[in-house]
Amino acid sequence: MEKTNFIDRNISVEQAIIILAKNGILVSDDETKIILELLYLIAKNQKKSEERKIQNIKEISDT
């Protein structure tokens, strides 16, 4: 299996397949890549949301 770097996500497709299999989820390499990409996008959006909340709180406290 090919190791894919998901932009500093520090998890290989093989590692993700093992983790999913331990939880009873059997997926192919391609399916695993899609799952990892989805999780990355969720995490990225969550981080942006948290940054916006912090900025909003800072703006409110400055007034």
C-alpha positions as CSV (number, residue, x, y, z in Angstrom):
1,M,0.0,0.0,0.0
2,E,1.1,3.5,-0.8
3,K,1.6,5.9,2.1
4,T,-0.2,9.2,1.5
5,N,0.5,12.4,3.3
6,F,-2.7,14.3,3.9
7,I,-1.0,17.7,4.4
8,D,0.6,17.1,7.8
9,R,-2.2,15.0,9.1
10,N,0.3,12.4,10.4
11,I,-1.8,9.4,9.6
12,S,-1.3,7.0,6.7
13,V,-4.0,5.2,4.8
14,E,-2.7,2.0,6.3
15,Q,-3.1,3.3,9.8
16,A,-6.6,4.6,9.1
17,I,-7.6,1.2,7.6
18,I,-6.3,-0.6,10.8
19,I,-8.2,1.8,13.1
20,L,-11.4,1.5,11.1
21,A,-11.1,-2.3,11.0
22,K,-10.7,-2.5,14.7
23,N,-14.1,-0.8,14.9
24,G,-15.7,-3.2,12.5
25,I,-15.5,-1.0,9.4
26,L,-13.9,-2.6,6.4
27,V,-12.9,-0.2,3.6
28,S,-10.7,0.0,0.6
29,D,-7.7,2.3,0.1
30,D,-9.8,4.7,-2.0
31,E,-12.6,4.8,0.6
32,T,-10.1,5.4,3.4
33,K,-8.6,8.3,1.5
34,I,-12.1,9.9,1.2
35,I,-12.8,9.3,4.9
36,L,-9.5,11.0,5.8
37,E,-10.1,13.9,3.5
38,L,-13.6,14.4,5.0
39,L,-12.2,14.3,8.6
40,Y,-9.5,16.7,7.6
41,L,-12.0,19.2,6.2
42,I,-14.2,18.9,9.3
43,A,-11.2,19.6,11.5
44,K,-10.1,22.5,9.4
45,N,-13.6,24.1,9.5
46,Q,-13.8,23.5,13.2
47,K,-10.5,25.3,13.7
48,K,-11.6,28.2,11.6
49,S,-14.9,28.4,13.6
50,E,-12.9,28.4,16.9
51,E,-10.7,31.2,15.6
52,R,-13.7,33.3,14.6
53,K,-15.2,32.8,18.1
54,I,-12.0,33.9,19.7
55,Q,-11.8,37.0,17.4
56,N,-15.5,37.8,18.2
57,I,-14.9,37.6,21.9
58,K,-11.8,39.8,21.6
59,E,-13.7,42.4,19.6
60,I,-16.5,42.4,22.1
61,S,-14.1,42.8,25.1
62,D,-12.3,45.7,23.3
63,T,-15.6,47.7,23.1
